[in-house]
Amino acid sequence: MLSNLLGGFIVILIGVQLLPIVAQQVSAAKDNITSSTVDNLLDLITIFYTLGIVTSSISLTVSGLRQSGLV
């Protein structure tokens, strides 16, 4: 139970620390692109990265709470 809660918080911490690096690399990749379609797809990378962090941390937290009987 506690390990799942801790795992959720660690995922959030590491994900938030890596978010500026991901955004910077996406921005650097967009500088070399001339197509608007690829530009729009590159914008989605940061959004999906953030959604992945949020859903995995929520999943780990709910799993820990379910094991303890609170949910």
N, C-alpha and C positions, 0 to 999 in steps of 0.2 A: 504494500500500500504506500508506504512512505517513499519507496524507491520510484514508483510511478509519478508521484507528486514532484519529487526532486528532479526526475527526468524531464518532466514538463517544463519546469522552471529553467533547467539547463538548456533545453531546446530554445526557449524564448531568449535567454541571454546570449547564446552563441549566434542565433539567427539575427538578433538586433545588432550585434557587433559586426556581422558580415554584410548587413544590408547596404551600408554606404559603399562597400567595395563592389557589390553586385551592380548598384546604380551607376557607379563610376565606369565600370567596364561596359555596361550597356550604352552609356553616353559616348564612350570612346568608339564603340562599334557603329553608332549612329552617325558619327562624323564622316565615315567613309561610304555611306550609303546614298545612292541617288534615287532609288525607288521609294515611292510613298507607301507602298504596301509593306515592304520590308521594314520601313520606319515604324509603321503602326504595330507590326508584330514584335519588334524589339521593345516597344513600350509595354507590351504585355508581360515581358519577362519579369520585371520587378513586381508587378501585381501578382503573378502566379507564385513567385518566390514568397511573398508576404503571406498569401493565402495558404501555402504549404506549411509555413512556420506556425501559423495560427491554428490550422486544423490538426496538425500533429500534436501540438502542446495541449489543445483542448481534449483530444483523444486520450493522451496519457493521463491527464488530470482526472477526467471522468472515469477512466479505468481504475485509477487509484481510489477514488471515492466510492466506486461500486464495490470494490473488494473490501472496503471497510464497512460497508453497509449504510453509508450515508445517502446514496442515490439508489 
